[in-house]
Amino acid sequence: MNLAIFDIDGTLTRTKDVDEQCYARAVCEVAGISGMREDTAHYRHSTDAGIVEEVYEAHVGRPPTADEIARIQTRLVARFEEAAAARPDDFAAVPGAEAAFSQLKADPDWAVAVATGCWRCSALFKLTHVGFDLDGVPVACSDEDHQAREAVLRKAVADACAQQGVDRFARVVYIGDAPWDVRAARTLRIAFLGIASAPARASALRAAGATHILPDYTDLMAFRSALENCSAPLEPQRARRTQREEEG
């Protein structure tokens, strides 16, 4: 049996912008600060758990308490609810994602899991609000002190193994949309499939080492082919050389 692990923001859902905005507002409101950078690429760990700790260390001079994190999570969900009511188009699936996800769930040769840098409350709100069926799907998040994306991925694999009653999977593919997703897959030595509709984002994934990139899931046959044929990411130097050769 094989395992497909999906990221959320930018991979299954088009919620990256609203996620960053609502997250930053929730953290600033509870911490009593302003001027927090919303772009997750600027932080050591591009996860909710990692970012809040870095922000608190920089602006408050200490890590956040468990109570503060709980209050931020509550505030975050409230901000999502407000945004979904005011701007419903901000919560949408990547084209074809729901069909691809459902098809793979029904395939006896594949198990499906979700691995995200979001907190669980954030992940579940976005996926269920958009309409994904999570019944029987392990969802690994950055709760439980999993600040690094690699740790979240390892938990997704472990949870999927336990659910399926296997020691290991014949093939594991991580489907993501950001360079840090590529790096995590390379660290764990698992295959990676990139999702990026914008040329600049696709180029960034390719430069990071991704060998297979799709704009979305509308071509289900292309998605299934990419799942079967994508490989572990290349080392950055080799990836850049390959990219130059292809562009030249």
Beta strands, then each sheet from edge to edge (+ up, - down):
strand 1: 2-6
strand 2: 110-115
strand 3: 139-140
strand 4: 171-176
strand 5: 191-195
strand 6: 213-214
sheet 1: 3+ 2+ 1+ 4+ 5+ 6+
end
